[in-house]
Amino acid sequence: MAMVEQHKVHCLVEKGPRASEPPLDLVQLLQMIESAKSLVPPTMMRLEPKE
């Protein structure tokens, strides 16, 4: 994750309508990570021991 964030900072789009935004490959990767993070809490709730 640290390397992805570094890449995001150092490889910003310089020109065009997407100026100052991360490259599209990172946009897809970050969206996929966010969706994966949303799956963690429900999974952890199911794994908790029942009382």
Phi, psi and omega in degrees: 000321180298320181291325177296316179296320177297316179299320180298321182285318187273345184241048178288149175290130186266332185228165175089189184291342180258022181304139179071015177250157178291157178300155184299327179298323178286326179301314179297315181298315180294324177294319180294320178295318178299318179292324177293321179297329180288343179275341185294308183303314179297324179294317178296323179296320179292331182276347180296142179294139179278144179263000000 
